[in-house]
Every structure is written in structure tokens, then in C-alpha cells.
Amino acid sequence: MKIAVLGTGMVGRALAGRLAELDHDVVIGTRDPQHTLSRTEPDSKGIEPYAEWQQTHPDVRLVTFPEAGVYGELIVNATAGTVSLAALEATGAQNLAGKVVLDLALPLVYSDGAPPELGFAHTDSLGERIQRAFPDAQVVKTLNTVGKDVMIDPARLPGEHNLFLSGDHAEAKDLVRRVLGEFGWPQERLIDLGSIKTARSVEMYMQLFFNLFAVFGDFDFNITVMRAGTH
Ligand SMILES: NC(=O)c1ccc[n+]([C@@H]2O[C@H](COP(=O)([O-])OP(=O)(O)OC[C@H]3O[C@@H](n4cnc5c(N)ncnc54)[C@H](OP(=O)(O)O)[C@@H]3O)[C@@H](O)[C@H]2O)c1
């Protein structure tokens, strides 16, 4: 499948690299490819310059957001959540229409330093904002409750840990389930929470997610939902 990953950060790279390994045709969208390739210093999170990563992933093509929108049959939003609407606007509403948008972004605000806060929550979510802004797209919120390494390789953690899906479109969720299955997520561990409104709950998990990060020092963990009678 032709997949456009929007976002050149560590998450976009991890997903794009794995999707390419899985034999998908993958592009990564950025604002300005030349500018992204010209960076020579690690970014604020200490991530190697994109050009260095590109050398080890020559099969992933770096393109502009609108080029990514034209190319992708599936669009993955891995941009900073506070600017995701701008990135998707640049990608082009016409390029998103009728397509599945897998949204894993969190609208994190670091005004008080770490841990970050959500820019909005409780009565709204980024998943809903994207679906409202692009009504012809089919938004599925998922993957935002795990770190990038767990996203693409759930077997790195022991146990029957879970992942959640939120969205209004059943067929879009089916497509996303297939892709998650390719990453190694067993279908029975995927919990469909319901409509895109339920993205509020998985985005609001962010506070526990970052508190656990502060305790463990990494994002190499996940949660398991235990139910009576299932053990
Ligand atoms: N780290 C994790 O394990 C984890 C877990 C769950 C969810 N997430 C979420 O995953 C997403 C990606 O995280 P990340 O750390 O890889 O990347 P990031 O630093 O949050 O975002 C990088 C991307 O945002 C784009 N961007 C920045 N400012 C922009 C603007 N004004 N307009 C349009 N685009 C803009 C950048 O574009 P350029 O390429 O042009 O610079 C870049 O592609 C985030 O929403 C994060 O909350 C991360």
C-alpha cells in the first residue's frame, strides 16, 4: 500500500522505517524537504539529523506535505499535536478526502516544562478536531498510548497488553487493524472504544503515560486491561 507518514520526528521515522520493511511504499511528509535535509545538529530531543537517518533508509522518500497527501492511500499523522491541523491543512483537504487518517499525535504543551500538559482535553480531543476539520477523511485514533518502539514491535513487551482504537468509520478501523496486525499487534488485544469522541480518553491517558515515563526513565511499557473471567 502507498502510505504517507506526516512527520519527520522519531515517531514518524520509526513508523515509516517499519512500514517500508513490511514492503509498503512509504513517503515521509515535511514542510520543506531541503530545509529538513540541511539540518546537521540533533534536534531538541537529541534525535539525529534527518539526513543521517535517510542514509540508512533510502527506500523512504522525503516529500512535502501536499506531495505526501497526493501519494498516500493511507495517511499517518505523526506531527506535533499542537500543529497537526496546520500540517494536515498543508497536506490538503482534497488529498485527505475519502482516505483513512491514522492519528497518533498528542497536543502536548510544555509551557511549565516536563511533564507536558494537553493543550485541550475533557470536552474535546485532537482526534475529534481533525475529524471535524476534515469531514471527508476517516480518522482513526490509535497508537498514542505507547512509545514508538512498542508501536511497531509490541512483542518487545511480555504479557497481553492492549491498544485502543477510536473512530466513526468501521472500514477505516478495519484497515488500521490490518496495519497494526502487520506490526505484530494480535487482533484480540485491540480494544475498539467506539466513536472518535472516545479519543478524549486515550489522549487524557497522557498524564499517566508521562508520570510512568518519569518513574521508569523510558517509554518501554504498556498497560493491560484485565477483566473478570478472562484469565
Ligand atoms: N515519542 C513517543 O513515543 C510518542 C508516543 C505517543 C505519541 N507521540 C506523538 O507522536 C507525534 C510525533 O512525535 P515526534 O516526537 O516524532 O515529533 P514532533 O517533534 O512532535 O513533531 C515533528 C513534526 O512536526 C512538524 N511540525 C512542527 N511544527 C510545525 C508547523 N508549525 N506546521 C506543520 N508541521 C510542523 C515537523 O515538521 P518538519 O518535518 O517540517 O520539521 C515534524 O515533521 C507527536 O504528536 C507526539 O505527541 C509520541
The ligand as an ORCA input file, in Angstrom:
! r2SCAN-3c Opt
* xyz 0 1
  N       7.523      9.790     21.432
  C       6.609      8.850     21.574
  O       6.936      7.692     21.892
  C       5.155      9.185     21.310
  C       4.167      8.362     21.821
  C       2.839      8.636     21.514
  C       2.528      9.738     20.719
  N       3.509     10.547     20.259
  C       3.164     11.675     19.384
  O       3.772     11.458     18.116
  C       3.859     12.718     17.431
  C       5.237     12.836     16.795
  O       6.225     12.960     17.799
  P       7.769     13.211     17.392
  O       8.499     13.424     18.664
  O       8.187     12.164     16.455
  O       7.723     14.529     16.508
  P       7.422     16.047     16.899
  O       8.698     16.720     17.191
  O       6.339     16.113     17.918
  O       6.817     16.593     15.503
  C       7.667     16.731     14.424
  C       6.887     17.076     13.189
  O       6.008     18.190     13.423
  C       6.134     19.065     12.287
  N       5.869     20.465     12.630
  C       6.445     21.202     13.610
  N       5.974     22.466     13.567
  C       5.104     22.526     12.532
  C       4.277     23.541     11.984
  N       4.255     24.776     12.502
  N       3.479     23.231     10.927
  C       3.489     21.992     10.402
  N       4.240     20.979     10.882
  C       5.041     21.243     11.914
  C       7.585     18.931     11.881
  O       7.691     19.347     10.533
  P       9.109     19.418      9.787
  O       9.366     17.995      9.327
  O       8.856     20.340      8.666
  O      10.112     19.901     10.763
  C       7.834     17.458     12.070
  O       7.529     16.733     10.890
  C       3.561     13.793     18.475
  O       2.250     14.280     18.314
  C       3.695     13.034     19.793
  O       2.921     13.597     20.837
  C       4.819     10.298     20.544
*
